[in-house]
Amino acid sequence: MITISCDVCKKKLDESNYGRTFFFYANHSICETCKDNLEFSAKSQVRARTPFSMDWYSKFMRDSLDKAVQKGRI
């Protein structure tokens, strides 16, 4: 069994289940709580973006996640 730790909050995920308890995004492994917080914090900016572009969204989420990893929180 592999123990994975969240790159943002550094929490250890003993019973890791890909797609349920941890996620890989932009070369980072993040826990479900941090993923939910990341999506919640980005929701207002994504809704205000017109016209919506998937390229912009991908870059925005990568940049947001990189900032979160540096700060240690979202």
GIRARA-V62755 format. One line per field, one symbol per residue. phi: phi as a letter, one per 30 degrees, with the letter a starting at -180 (. if undefined). psi: psi as a letter, one per 30 degrees, with the letter a starting at -180 (. if undefined). A space follows every 10 residues. Layout:
phi: ???
psi: ???
This chain:
phi: .ccccddcci ddcdcdbeib cbbcbhibcb dddddddddd dceddddddb ddbddddddd dddddddddd diac
psi: kkkkkkfdfg kkjeikjkfe flkkkhgkkk leeeeeeeee ffeeeeefjk kkkeeeeeee eeeeeeeeee fgl.
